[in-house]
């Protein structure tokens, strides 16, 4: 399963804000983390937040693209789209 994520580091809390549509019309999941974007800390926090919400081990969640960008592609091994939608809701346009 691949998710497109818009990450906001240095937030007041670790949380998932829900889906939105980016400027190219692609659904992106908005996620906030307390960690700063220094030495991969924000990416690691993103992986932890997603794993916790989706009920999968952190080892199955990884930032596949956009390591230094706010827009990221996150791979989640062994998770089906319907299980993801049950937890995160249906992306806009689907």
TATA-V896229 format. One record per helix or strand of 3 or more residues. SS is the DSSP state (H for helix, E for strand). FROM is the first residue (numbers start at 1). TO is the last residue. If there is no record, write none. Layout:
<<SS	FROM	TO> <SS	FROM	TO>>
This chain:
<<E	2	8> <E	15	21> <E	27	32> <H	41	54> <H	58	60> <E	61	65> <E	71	76> <H	81	88>>
